[in-house]
Amino acid sequence: MYKKDWNALGIPAEIFIKEVNEDGLSFPLEVEATLILKATQLDELFVVEGQSLIYVEPYYYVIYSGNWFDHPYYHASVARSEKVS
């Protein structure tokens, strides 16, 4: 997973996931990244970051932070899905 830091430009940040090759360092060229989370909630102020993915059957959970780290409303959130894409 990785974040596109659009919030630096005043655009909601996005978190993507992409398959990794067996070496754990490179990506398959033929595989596109999938958008899994976008900062759309008012209390996120265009920021989602610090993401982690866990799987607890039958759900995938993304735990992430929202809002600016130096704001009093900086918080952790969780998103849940049965599929990654």
PDB file of N, CA, C and O in Angstrom, chain B, residues numbered from 101:
ATOM      1  N   MET B 101       0.837  -1.173   0.000  1.00  0.00           N
ATOM      2  CA  MET B 101       0.000   0.000   0.000  1.00  0.00           C
ATOM      3  C   MET B 101       0.880   1.233   0.000  1.00  0.00           C
ATOM      4  O   MET B 101       1.975   1.250   0.562  1.00  0.00           O
ATOM      5  N   TYR B 102       0.371   2.250  -0.640  1.00  0.00           N
ATOM      6  CA  TYR B 102       1.078   3.522  -0.628  1.00  0.00           C
ATOM      7  C   TYR B 102       0.077   4.662  -0.750  1.00  0.00           C
ATOM      8  O   TYR B 102      -1.050   4.482  -1.212  1.00  0.00           O
ATOM      9  N   LYS B 103       0.517   5.828  -0.326  1.00  0.00           N
ATOM     10  CA  LYS B 103      -0.322   7.023  -0.329  1.00  0.00           C
ATOM     11  C   LYS B 103       0.151   7.972  -1.417  1.00  0.00           C
ATOM     12  O   LYS B 103       1.351   8.151  -1.625  1.00  0.00           O
ATOM     13  N   LYS B 104      -0.810   8.580  -2.108  1.00  0.00           N
ATOM     14  CA  LYS B 104      -0.503   9.714  -2.982  1.00  0.00           C
ATOM     15  C   LYS B 104      -0.838  10.960  -2.166  1.00  0.00           C
ATOM     16  O   LYS B 104      -1.979  11.163  -1.750  1.00  0.00           O
ATOM     17  N   ASP B 105       0.161  11.769  -1.953  1.00  0.00           N
ATOM     18  CA  ASP B 105       0.091  12.897  -1.032  1.00  0.00           C
ATOM     19  C   ASP B 105      -0.532  14.135  -1.677  1.00  0.00           C
ATOM     20  O   ASP B 105       0.052  15.218  -1.673  1.00  0.00           O
ATOM     21  N   TRP B 106      -1.726  13.948  -2.229  1.00  0.00           N
ATOM     22  CA  TRP B 106      -2.406  15.062  -2.887  1.00  0.00           C
ATOM     23  C   TRP B 106      -2.762  16.163  -1.906  1.00  0.00           C
ATOM     24  O   TRP B 106      -2.903  17.318  -2.308  1.00  0.00           O
ATOM     25  N   ASN B 107      -2.911  15.836  -0.626  1.00  0.00           N
ATOM     26  CA  ASN B 107      -3.333  16.834   0.346  1.00  0.00           C
ATOM     27  C   ASN B 107      -2.374  18.025   0.400  1.00  0.00           C
ATOM     28  O   ASN B 107      -2.777  19.123   0.783  1.00  0.00           O
ATOM     29  N   ALA B 108      -1.118  17.821   0.024  1.00  0.00           N
ATOM     30  CA  ALA B 108      -0.154  18.927  -0.031  1.00  0.00           C
ATOM     31  C   ALA B 108      -0.569  19.962  -1.078  1.00  0.00           C
ATOM     32  O   ALA B 108      -0.128  21.110  -1.036  1.00  0.00           O
ATOM     33  N   LEU B 109      -1.427  19.539  -2.021  1.00  0.00           N
ATOM     34  CA  LEU B 109      -1.918  20.431  -3.075  1.00  0.00           C
ATOM     35  C   LEU B 109      -3.367  20.859  -2.829  1.00  0.00           C
ATOM     36  O   LEU B 109      -3.976  21.505  -3.681  1.00  0.00           O
ATOM     37  N   GLY B 110      -3.922  20.497  -1.655  1.00  0.00           N
ATOM     38  CA  GLY B 110      -5.307  20.843  -1.356  1.00  0.00           C
ATOM     39  C   GLY B 110      -6.306  19.907  -2.002  1.00  0.00           C
ATOM     40  O   GLY B 110      -7.478  20.254  -2.151  1.00  0.00           O
ATOM     41  N   ILE B 111      -5.852  18.714  -2.390  1.00  0.00           N
ATOM     42  CA  ILE B 111      -6.697  17.691  -3.010  1.00  0.00           C
ATOM     43  C   ILE B 111      -6.733  16.502  -2.054  1.00  0.00           C
ATOM     44  O   ILE B 111      -5.710  16.189  -1.444  1.00  0.00           O
ATOM     45  N   PRO B 112      -7.888  15.823  -1.900  1.00  0.00           N
ATOM     46  CA  PRO B 112      -7.953  14.695  -0.977  1.00  0.00           C
ATOM     47  C   PRO B 112      -6.897  13.621  -1.285  1.00  0.00           C
ATOM     48  O   PRO B 112      -6.746  13.195  -2.430  1.00  0.00           O
ATOM     49  N   ALA B 113      -6.170  13.192  -0.242  1.00  0.00           N
ATOM     50  CA  ALA B 113      -5.160  12.136  -0.374  1.00  0.00           C
ATOM     51  C   ALA B 113      -5.833  10.808  -0.709  1.00  0.00           C
ATOM     52  O   ALA B 113      -7.004  10.600  -0.393  1.00  0.00           O
ATOM     53  N   GLU B 114      -5.080   9.907  -1.353  1.00  0.00           N
ATOM     54  CA  GLU B 114      -5.587   8.603  -1.741  1.00  0.00           C
ATOM     55  C   GLU B 114      -4.593   7.521  -1.325  1.00  0.00           C
ATOM     56  O   GLU B 114      -3.381   7.736  -1.332  1.00  0.00           O
ATOM     57  N   ILE B 115      -5.127   6.358  -0.962  1.00  0.00           N
ATOM     58  CA  ILE B 115      -4.308   5.201  -0.633  1.00  0.00           C
ATOM     59  C   ILE B 115      -4.588   4.112  -1.655  1.00  0.00           C
ATOM     60  O   ILE B 115      -5.739   3.793  -1.953  1.00  0.00           O
ATOM     61  N   PHE B 116      -3.509   3.550  -2.185  1.00  0.00           N
ATOM     62  CA  PHE B 116      -3.586   2.522  -3.219  1.00  0.00           C
ATOM     63  C   PHE B 116      -2.946   1.237  -2.722  1.00  0.00           C
ATOM     64  O   PHE B 116      -2.127   1.245  -1.804  1.00  0.00           O
ATOM     65  N   ILE B 117      -3.335   0.134  -3.346  1.00  0.00           N
ATOM     66  CA  ILE B 117      -2.696  -1.153  -3.088  1.00  0.00           C
ATOM     67  C   ILE B 117      -2.296  -1.752  -4.429  1.00  0.00           C
ATOM     68  O   ILE B 117      -2.994  -1.583  -5.429  1.00  0.00           O
ATOM     69  N   LYS B 118      -1.166  -2.454  -4.441  1.00  0.00           N
ATOM     70  CA  LYS B 118      -0.685  -3.067  -5.672  1.00  0.00           C
ATOM     71  C   LYS B 118       0.060  -4.349  -5.331  1.00  0.00           C
ATOM     72  O   LYS B 118       0.775  -4.423  -4.331  1.00  0.00           O
ATOM     73  N   GLU B 119      -0.118  -5.338  -6.164  1.00  0.00           N
ATOM     74  CA  GLU B 119       0.578  -6.618  -5.997  1.00  0.00           C
ATOM     75  C   GLU B 119       2.088  -6.410  -6.070  1.00  0.00           C
ATOM     76  O   GLU B 119       2.574  -5.577  -6.835  1.00  0.00           O
ATOM     77  N   VAL B 120       2.815  -7.167  -5.273  1.00  0.00           N
ATOM     78  CA  VAL B 120       4.277  -7.102  -5.241  1.00  0.00           C
ATOM     79  C   VAL B 120       4.824  -8.422  -5.788  1.00  0.00           C
ATOM     80  O   VAL B 120       4.242  -9.482  -5.559  1.00  0.00           O
ATOM     81  N   ASN B 121       5.933  -8.352  -6.502  1.00  0.00           N
ATOM     82  CA  ASN B 121       6.595  -9.561  -6.980  1.00  0.00           C
ATOM     83  C   ASN B 121       7.117 -10.379  -5.801  1.00  0.00           C
ATOM     84  O   ASN B 121       7.182  -9.886  -4.675  1.00  0.00           O
ATOM     85  N   GLU B 122       7.486 -11.627  -6.066  1.00  0.00           N
ATOM     86  CA  GLU B 122       7.979 -12.516  -5.014  1.00  0.00           C
ATOM     87  C   GLU B 122       9.223 -11.973  -4.311  1.00  0.00           C
ATOM     88  O   GLU B 122       9.487 -12.328  -3.162  1.00  0.00           O
ATOM     89  N   ASP B 123       9.994 -11.113  -4.994  1.00  0.00           N
ATOM     90  CA  ASP B 123      11.193 -10.555  -4.357  1.00  0.00           C
ATOM     91  C   ASP B 123      10.847  -9.536  -3.267  1.00  0.00           C
ATOM     92  O   ASP B 123      11.714  -9.143  -2.486  1.00  0.00           O
ATOM     93  N   GLY B 124       9.577  -9.107  -3.215  1.00  0.00           N
ATOM     94  CA  GLY B 124       9.132  -8.157  -2.212  1.00  0.00           C
ATOM     95  C   GLY B 124       9.599  -6.735  -2.433  1.00  0.00           C
ATOM     96  O   GLY B 124       9.364  -5.860  -1.600  1.00  0.00           O
ATOM     97  N   LEU B 125      10.267  -6.500  -3.566  1.00  0.00           N
ATOM     98  CA  LEU B 125      10.854  -5.184  -3.834  1.00  0.00           C
ATOM     99  C   LEU B 125      10.325  -4.508  -5.086  1.00  0.00           C
ATOM    100  O   LEU B 125      10.440  -3.292  -5.236  1.00  0.00           O
ATOM    101  N   SER B 126       9.750  -5.285  -5.977  1.00  0.00           N
ATOM    102  CA  SER B 126       9.322  -4.727  -7.265  1.00  0.00           C
ATOM    103  C   SER B 126       7.870  -5.094  -7.541  1.00  0.00           C
ATOM    104  O   SER B 126       7.297  -5.979  -6.906  1.00  0.00           O
ATOM    105  N   PHE B 127       7.294  -4.383  -8.512  1.00  0.00           N
ATOM    106  CA  PHE B 127       5.904  -4.592  -8.895  1.00  0.00           C
ATOM    107  C   PHE B 127       5.828  -5.240 -10.273  1.00  0.00           C
ATOM    108  O   PHE B 127       6.655  -4.940 -11.134  1.00  0.00           O
ATOM    109  N   PRO B 128       4.853  -6.121 -10.502  1.00  0.00           N
ATOM    110  CA  PRO B 128       4.625  -6.619 -11.858  1.00  0.00           C
ATOM    111  C   PRO B 128       4.192  -5.463 -12.752  1.00  0.00           C
ATOM    112  O   PRO B 128       3.311  -4.687 -12.383  1.00  0.00           O
ATOM    113  N   LEU B 129       4.799  -5.349 -13.911  1.00  0.00           N
ATOM    114  CA  LEU B 129       4.488  -4.237 -14.813  1.00  0.00           C
ATOM    115  C   LEU B 129       3.047  -4.275 -15.317  1.00  0.00           C
ATOM    116  O   LEU B 129       2.457  -3.228 -15.582  1.00  0.00           O
ATOM    117  N   GLU B 130       2.479  -5.470 -15.451  1.00  0.00           N
ATOM    118  CA  GLU B 130       1.148  -5.601 -16.031  1.00  0.00           C
ATOM    119  C   GLU B 130       0.018  -5.386 -15.022  1.00  0.00           C
ATOM    120  O   GLU B 130      -1.154  -5.414 -15.397  1.00  0.00           O
ATOM    121  N   VAL B 131       0.355  -5.171 -13.754  1.00  0.00           N
ATOM    122  CA  VAL B 131      -0.661  -5.017 -12.708  1.00  0.00           C
ATOM    123  C   VAL B 131      -0.811  -3.535 -12.357  1.00  0.00           C
ATOM    124  O   VAL B 131       0.165  -2.843 -12.066  1.00  0.00           O
ATOM    125  N   GLU B 132      -2.057  -3.072 -12.395  1.00  0.00           N
ATOM    126  CA  GLU B 132      -2.371  -1.689 -12.038  1.00  0.00           C
ATOM    127  C   GLU B 132      -2.624  -1.578 -10.533  1.00  0.00           C
ATOM    128  O   GLU B 132      -3.089  -2.530  -9.906  1.00  0.00           O
ATOM    129  N   ALA B 133      -2.323  -0.439  -9.970  1.00  0.00           N
ATOM    130  CA  ALA B 133      -2.646  -0.168  -8.569  1.00  0.00           C
ATOM    131  C   ALA B 133      -4.151   0.050  -8.442  1.00  0.00           C
ATOM    132  O   ALA B 133      -4.800   0.517  -9.378  1.00  0.00           O
ATOM    133  N   THR B 134      -4.698  -0.291  -7.280  1.00  0.00           N
ATOM    134  CA  THR B 134      -6.127  -0.151  -7.015  1.00  0.00           C
ATOM    135  C   THR B 134      -6.338   0.864  -5.893  1.00  0.00           C
ATOM    136  O   THR B 134      -5.752   0.746  -4.817  1.00  0.00           O
ATOM    137  N   LEU B 135      -7.176   1.854  -6.157  1.00  0.00           N
ATOM    138  CA  LEU B 135      -7.541   2.826  -5.131  1.00  0.00           C
ATOM    139  C   LEU B 135      -8.407   2.126  -4.089  1.00  0.00           C
ATOM    140  O   LEU B 135      -9.437   1.543  -4.428  1.00  0.00           O
ATOM    141  N   ILE B 136      -7.993   2.179  -2.818  1.00  0.00           N
ATOM    142  CA  ILE B 136      -8.792   1.531  -1.776  1.00  0.00           C
ATOM    143  C   ILE B 136      -9.339   2.515  -0.747  1.00  0.00           C
ATOM    144  O   ILE B 136     -10.252   2.173   0.005  1.00  0.00           O
ATOM    145  N   LEU B 137      -8.797   3.730  -0.702  1.00  0.00           N
ATOM    146  CA  LEU B 137      -9.265   4.693   0.297  1.00  0.00           C
ATOM    147  C   LEU B 137      -8.954   6.109  -0.173  1.00  0.00           C
ATOM    148  O   LEU B 137      -7.878   6.379  -0.706  1.00  0.00           O
ATOM    149  N   LYS B 138      -9.914   7.006   0.034  1.00  0.00           N
ATOM    150  CA  LYS B 138      -9.732   8.414  -0.328  1.00  0.00           C
ATOM    151  C   LYS B 138     -10.246   9.273   0.816  1.00  0.00           C
ATOM    152  O   LYS B 138     -11.249   8.932   1.443  1.00  0.00           O
ATOM    153  N   ALA B 139      -9.580  10.369   1.092  1.00  0.00           N
ATOM    154  CA  ALA B 139      -9.982  11.274   2.172  1.00  0.00           C
ATOM    155  C   ALA B 139     -11.244  12.028   1.761  1.00  0.00           C
ATOM    156  O   ALA B 139     -11.170  13.081   1.129  1.00  0.00           O
ATOM    157  N   THR B 140     -12.391  11.483   2.123  1.00  0.00           N
ATOM    158  CA  THR B 140     -13.672  12.088   1.746  1.00  0.00           C
ATOM    159  C   THR B 140     -14.476  12.599   2.934  1.00  0.00           C
ATOM    160  O   THR B 140     -15.461  13.315   2.754  1.00  0.00           O
ATOM    161  N   GLN B 141     -14.065  12.237   4.146  1.00  0.00           N
ATOM    162  CA  GLN B 141     -14.801  12.656   5.337  1.00  0.00           C
ATOM    163  C   GLN B 141     -14.358  14.057   5.750  1.00  0.00           C
ATOM    164  O   GLN B 141     -13.173  14.379   5.664  1.00  0.00           O
ATOM    165  N   LEU B 142     -15.279  14.878   6.191  1.00  0.00           N
ATOM    166  CA  LEU B 142     -14.956  16.249   6.586  1.00  0.00           C
ATOM    167  C   LEU B 142     -13.900  16.309   7.671  1.00  0.00           C
ATOM    168  O   LEU B 142     -13.043  17.192   7.656  1.00  0.00           O
ATOM    169  N   ASP B 143     -13.951  15.366   8.626  1.00  0.00           N
ATOM    170  CA  ASP B 143     -12.985  15.399   9.733  1.00  0.00           C
ATOM    171  C   ASP B 143     -11.586  14.927   9.334  1.00  0.00           C
ATOM    172  O   ASP B 143     -10.666  14.983  10.150  1.00  0.00           O
ATOM    173  N   GLU B 144     -11.411  14.466   8.100  1.00  0.00           N
ATOM    174  CA  GLU B 144     -10.082  14.061   7.620  1.00  0.00           C
ATOM    175  C   GLU B 144      -9.279  15.226   7.039  1.00  0.00           C
ATOM    176  O   GLU B 144      -8.057  15.136   6.918  1.00  0.00           O
ATOM    177  N   LEU B 145      -9.955  16.316   6.681  1.00  0.00           N
ATOM    178  CA  LEU B 145      -9.304  17.504   6.109  1.00  0.00           C
ATOM    179  C   LEU B 145      -8.333  17.160   4.976  1.00  0.00           C
ATOM    180  O   LEU B 145      -7.204  17.650   4.957  1.00  0.00           O
ATOM    181  N   PHE B 146      -8.766  16.327   4.041  1.00  0.00           N
ATOM    182  CA  PHE B 146      -8.002  15.918   2.857  1.00  0.00           C
ATOM    183  C   PHE B 146      -6.854  14.958   3.159  1.00  0.00           C
ATOM    184  O   PHE B 146      -6.096  14.616   2.252  1.00  0.00           O
ATOM    185  N   VAL B 147      -6.705  14.508   4.429  1.00  0.00           N
ATOM    186  CA  VAL B 147      -5.549  13.691   4.796  1.00  0.00           C
ATOM    187  C   VAL B 147      -5.978  12.292   5.242  1.00  0.00           C
ATOM    188  O   VAL B 147      -6.811  12.148   6.137  1.00  0.00           O
ATOM    189  N   VAL B 148      -5.403  11.260   4.611  1.00  0.00           N
ATOM    190  CA  VAL B 148      -5.407   9.883   5.107  1.00  0.00           C
ATOM    191  C   VAL B 148      -3.968   9.403   4.988  1.00  0.00           C
ATOM    192  O   VAL B 148      -3.314   9.647   3.974  1.00  0.00           O
ATOM    193  N   GLU B 149      -3.468   8.718   6.021  1.00  0.00           N
ATOM    194  CA  GLU B 149      -2.054   8.336   6.032  1.00  0.00           C
ATOM    195  C   GLU B 149      -1.803   7.272   7.091  1.00  0.00           C
ATOM    196  O   GLU B 149      -2.703   6.908   7.848  1.00  0.00           O
ATOM    197  N   GLY B 150      -0.578   6.780   7.137  1.00  0.00           N
ATOM    198  CA  GLY B 150      -0.166   5.840   8.165  1.00  0.00           C
ATOM    199  C   GLY B 150      -0.929   4.525   8.117  1.00  0.00           C
ATOM    200  O   GLY B 150      -1.216   3.932   9.157  1.00  0.00           O
ATOM    201  N   GLN B 151      -1.254   4.077   6.934  1.00  0.00           N
ATOM    202  CA  GLN B 151      -2.123   2.927   6.748  1.00  0.00           C
ATOM    203  C   GLN B 151      -1.438   1.587   7.029  1.00  0.00           C
ATOM    204  O   GLN B 151      -0.244   1.402   6.791  1.00  0.00           O
ATOM    205  N   SER B 152      -2.254   0.659   7.548  1.00  0.00           N
ATOM    206  CA  SER B 152      -1.844  -0.731   7.739  1.00  0.00           C
ATOM    207  C   SER B 152      -2.995  -1.614   7.300  1.00  0.00           C
ATOM    208  O   SER B 152      -4.161  -1.263   7.484  1.00  0.00           O
ATOM    209  N   LEU B 153      -2.667  -2.766   6.715  1.00  0.00           N
ATOM    210  CA  LEU B 153      -3.679  -3.712   6.242  1.00  0.00           C
ATOM    211  C   LEU B 153      -3.554  -4.998   7.038  1.00  0.00           C
ATOM    212  O   LEU B 153      -2.462  -5.549   7.177  1.00  0.00           O
ATOM    213  N   ILE B 154      -4.675  -5.474   7.560  1.00  0.00           N
ATOM    214  CA  ILE B 154      -4.695  -6.772   8.221  1.00  0.00           C
ATOM    215  C   ILE B 154      -5.873  -7.577   7.684  1.00  0.00           C
ATOM    216  O   ILE B 154      -6.863  -7.017   7.214  1.00  0.00           O
ATOM    217  N   TYR B 155      -5.750  -8.888   7.761  1.00  0.00           N
ATOM    218  CA  TYR B 155      -6.820  -9.785   7.322  1.00  0.00           C
ATOM    219  C   TYR B 155      -7.236 -10.651   8.491  1.00  0.00           C
ATOM    220  O   TYR B 155      -6.420 -11.370   9.067  1.00  0.00           O
ATOM    221  N   VAL B 156      -8.518 -10.580   8.841  1.00  0.00           N
ATOM    222  CA  VAL B 156      -9.128 -11.444   9.834  1.00  0.00           C
ATOM    223  C   VAL B 156     -10.358 -12.020   9.155  1.00  0.00           C
ATOM    224  O   VAL B 156     -11.352 -11.325   8.942  1.00  0.00           O
ATOM    225  N   GLU B 157     -10.278 -13.288   8.823  1.00  0.00           N
ATOM    226  CA  GLU B 157     -11.311 -13.924   8.011  1.00  0.00           C
ATOM    227  C   GLU B 157     -12.700 -13.592   8.530  1.00  0.00           C
ATOM    228  O   GLU B 157     -12.956 -13.777   9.720  1.00  0.00           O
ATOM    229  N   PRO B 158     -13.595 -13.118   7.703  1.00  0.00           N
ATOM    230  CA  PRO B 158     -13.520 -13.000   6.248  1.00  0.00           C
ATOM    231  C   PRO B 158     -13.236 -11.575   5.759  1.00  0.00           C
ATOM    232  O   PRO B 158     -13.507 -11.270   4.598  1.00  0.00           O
ATOM    233  N   TYR B 159     -12.701 -10.697   6.610  1.00  0.00           N
ATOM    234  CA  TYR B 159     -12.565  -9.290   6.245  1.00  0.00           C
ATOM    235  C   TYR B 159     -11.111  -8.817   6.182  1.00  0.00           C
ATOM    236  O   TYR B 159     -10.232  -9.311   6.889  1.00  0.00           O
ATOM    237  N   TYR B 160     -10.903  -7.839   5.301  1.00  0.00           N
ATOM    238  CA  TYR B 160      -9.670  -7.057   5.271  1.00  0.00           C
ATOM    239  C   TYR B 160      -9.966  -5.750   6.010  1.00  0.00           C
ATOM    240  O   TYR B 160     -11.031  -5.159   5.831  1.00  0.00           O
ATOM    241  N   TYR B 161      -9.036  -5.310   6.827  1.00  0.00           N
ATOM    242  CA  TYR B 161      -9.174  -4.062   7.559  1.00  0.00           C
ATOM    243  C   TYR B 161      -8.013  -3.144   7.201  1.00  0.00           C
ATOM    244  O   TYR B 161      -6.857  -3.566   7.200  1.00  0.00           O
ATOM    245  N   VAL B 162      -8.324  -1.889   6.897  1.00  0.00           N
ATOM    246  CA  VAL B 162      -7.292  -0.869   6.732  1.00  0.00           C
ATOM    247  C   VAL B 162      -7.433   0.073   7.916  1.00  0.00           C
ATOM    248  O   VAL B 162      -8.472   0.704   8.107  1.00  0.00           O
ATOM    249  N   ILE B 163      -6.381   0.156   8.700  1.00  0.00           N
ATOM    250  CA  ILE B 163      -6.332   1.077   9.831  1.00  0.00           C
ATOM    251  C   ILE B 163      -5.477   2.254   9.378  1.00  0.00           C
ATOM    252  O   ILE B 163      -4.369   2.059   8.877  1.00  0.00           O
ATOM    253  N   TYR B 164      -5.976   3.458   9.547  1.00  0.00           N
ATOM    254  CA  TYR B 164      -5.289   4.634   9.019  1.00  0.00           C
ATOM    255  C   TYR B 164      -5.561   5.845   9.895  1.00  0.00           C
ATOM    256  O   TYR B 164      -6.454   5.825  10.742  1.00  0.00           O
ATOM    257  N   SER B 165      -4.789   6.887   9.685  1.00  0.00           N
ATOM    258  CA  SER B 165      -4.982   8.154  10.388  1.00  0.00           C
ATOM    259  C   SER B 165      -5.607   9.167   9.449  1.00  0.00           C
ATOM    260  O   SER B 165      -5.400   9.118   8.237  1.00  0.00           O
ATOM    261  N   GLY B 166      -6.369  10.080  10.016  1.00  0.00           N
ATOM    262  CA  GLY B 166      -6.986  11.141   9.246  1.00  0.00           C
ATOM    263  C   GLY B 166      -6.731  12.492   9.902  1.00  0.00           C
ATOM    264  O   GLY B 166      -6.540  12.584  11.114  1.00  0.00           O
ATOM    265  N   ASN B 167      -6.731  13.536   9.081  1.00  0.00           N
ATOM    266  CA  ASN B 167      -6.509  14.912   9.515  1.00  0.00           C
ATOM    267  C   ASN B 167      -5.005  15.180   9.605  1.00  0.00           C
ATOM    268  O   ASN B 167      -4.200  14.263   9.440  1.00  0.00           O
ATOM    269  N   TRP B 168      -4.634  16.405   9.858  1.00  0.00           N
ATOM    270  CA  TRP B 168      -3.226  16.803   9.962  1.00  0.00           C
ATOM    271  C   TRP B 168      -2.682  16.388  11.322  1.00  0.00           C
ATOM    272  O   TRP B 168      -3.355  16.560  12.338  1.00  0.00           O
ATOM    273  N   PHE B 169      -1.477  15.847  11.347  1.00  0.00           N
ATOM    274  CA  PHE B 169      -0.916  15.286  12.585  1.00  0.00           C
ATOM    275  C   PHE B 169      -0.804  16.303  13.716  1.00  0.00           C
ATOM    276  O   PHE B 169      -0.808  15.921  14.886  1.00  0.00           O
ATOM    277  N   ASP B 170      -0.704  17.581  13.393  1.00  0.00           N
ATOM    278  CA  ASP B 170      -0.545  18.591  14.434  1.00  0.00           C
ATOM    279  C   ASP B 170      -1.862  19.277  14.810  1.00  0.00           C
ATOM    280  O   ASP B 170      -1.860  20.286  15.514  1.00  0.00           O
ATOM    281  N   HIS B 171      -2.981  18.726  14.341  1.00  0.00           N
ATOM    282  CA  HIS B 171      -4.291  19.273  14.671  1.00  0.00           C
ATOM    283  C   HIS B 171      -4.917  18.477  15.815  1.00  0.00           C
ATOM    284  O   HIS B 171      -4.634  17.288  15.964  1.00  0.00           O
ATOM    285  N   PRO B 172      -5.746  19.101  16.607  1.00  0.00           N
ATOM    286  CA  PRO B 172      -6.365  18.393  17.734  1.00  0.00           C
ATOM    287  C   PRO B 172      -7.336  17.296  17.296  1.00  0.00           C
ATOM    288  O   PRO B 172      -7.695  16.443  18.107  1.00  0.00           O
ATOM    289  N   TYR B 173      -7.769  17.299  16.031  1.00  0.00           N
ATOM    290  CA  TYR B 173      -8.716  16.289  15.552  1.00  0.00           C
ATOM    291  C   TYR B 173      -8.052  15.163  14.770  1.00  0.00           C
ATOM    292  O   TYR B 173      -8.736  14.381  14.111  1.00  0.00           O
ATOM    293  N   TYR B 174      -6.726  15.074  14.837  1.00  0.00           N
ATOM    294  CA  TYR B 174      -6.006  13.948  14.239  1.00  0.00           C
ATOM    295  C   TYR B 174      -6.503  12.667  14.917  1.00  0.00           C
ATOM    296  O   TYR B 174      -6.593  12.607  16.143  1.00  0.00           O
ATOM    297  N   HIS B 175      -6.821  11.653  14.124  1.00  0.00           N
ATOM    298  CA  HIS B 175      -7.450  10.467  14.700  1.00  0.00           C
ATOM    299  C   HIS B 175      -7.141   9.219  13.865  1.00  0.00           C
ATOM    300  O   HIS B 175      -6.681   9.310  12.727  1.00  0.00           O
ATOM    301  N   ALA B 176      -7.400   8.079  14.447  1.00  0.00           N
ATOM    302  CA  ALA B 176      -7.295   6.795  13.737  1.00  0.00           C
ATOM    303  C   ALA B 176      -8.685   6.348  13.331  1.00  0.00           C
ATOM    304  O   ALA B 176      -9.666   6.600  14.031  1.00  0.00           O
ATOM    305  N   SER B 177      -8.754   5.679  12.187  1.00  0.00           N
ATOM    306  CA  SER B 177     -10.012   5.137  11.679  1.00  0.00           C
ATOM    307  C   SER B 177      -9.749   3.751  11.130  1.00  0.00           C
ATOM    308  O   SER B 177      -8.601   3.330  10.989  1.00  0.00           O
ATOM    309  N   VAL B 178     -10.825   3.050  10.823  1.00  0.00           N
ATOM    310  CA  VAL B 178     -10.713   1.715  10.229  1.00  0.00           C
ATOM    311  C   VAL B 178     -11.742   1.589   9.109  1.00  0.00           C
ATOM    312  O   VAL B 178     -12.871   2.068   9.217  1.00  0.00           O
ATOM    313  N   ALA B 179     -11.319   0.932   8.035  1.00  0.00           N
ATOM    314  CA  ALA B 179     -12.217   0.611   6.918  1.00  0.00           C
ATOM    315  C   ALA B 179     -12.219  -0.910   6.777  1.00  0.00           C
ATOM    316  O   ALA B 179     -11.188  -1.552   6.978  1.00  0.00           O
ATOM    317  N   ARG B 180     -13.363  -1.484   6.437  1.00  0.00           N
ATOM    318  CA  ARG B 180     -13.490  -2.949   6.361  1.00  0.00           C
ATOM    319  C   ARG B 180     -14.100  -3.364   5.029  1.00  0.00           C
ATOM    320  O   ARG B 180     -15.008  -2.706   4.521  1.00  0.00           O
ATOM    321  N   SER B 181     -13.593  -4.462   4.466  1.00  0.00           N
ATOM    322  CA  SER B 181     -14.121  -4.979   3.205  1.00  0.00           C
ATOM    323  C   SER B 181     -13.859  -6.476   3.116  1.00  0.00           C
ATOM    324  O   SER B 181     -12.911  -6.993   3.707  1.00  0.00           O
ATOM    325  N   GLU B 182     -14.713  -7.157   2.368  1.00  0.00           N
ATOM    326  CA  GLU B 182     -14.490  -8.587   2.112  1.00  0.00           C
ATOM    327  C   GLU B 182     -13.485  -8.814   0.990  1.00  0.00           C
ATOM    328  O   GLU B 182     -12.947  -9.913   0.852  1.00  0.00           O
ATOM    329  N   LYS B 183     -13.228  -7.779   0.183  1.00  0.00           N
ATOM    330  CA  LYS B 183     -12.270  -7.871  -0.926  1.00  0.00           C
ATOM    331  C   LYS B 183     -11.325  -6.694  -0.852  1.00  0.00           C
ATOM    332  O   LYS B 183     -11.670  -5.634  -0.329  1.00  0.00           O
ATOM    333  N   VAL B 184     -10.109  -6.889  -1.389  1.00  0.00           N
ATOM    334  CA  VAL B 184      -9.133  -5.806  -1.399  1.00  0.00           C
ATOM    335  C   VAL B 184      -9.462  -4.803  -2.483  1.00  0.00           C
ATOM    336  O   VAL B 184      -9.260  -3.604  -2.292  1.00  0.00           O
ATOM    337  N   SER B 185      -9.960  -5.262  -3.608  1.00  0.00           N
ATOM    338  CA  SER B 185     -10.246  -4.343  -4.727  1.00  0.00           C
ATOM    339  C   SER B 185     -11.698  -3.959  -4.784  1.00  0.00           C
ATOM    340  O   SER B 185     -12.101  -3.196  -5.662  1.00  0.00           O
TER     341      SER B 185
END
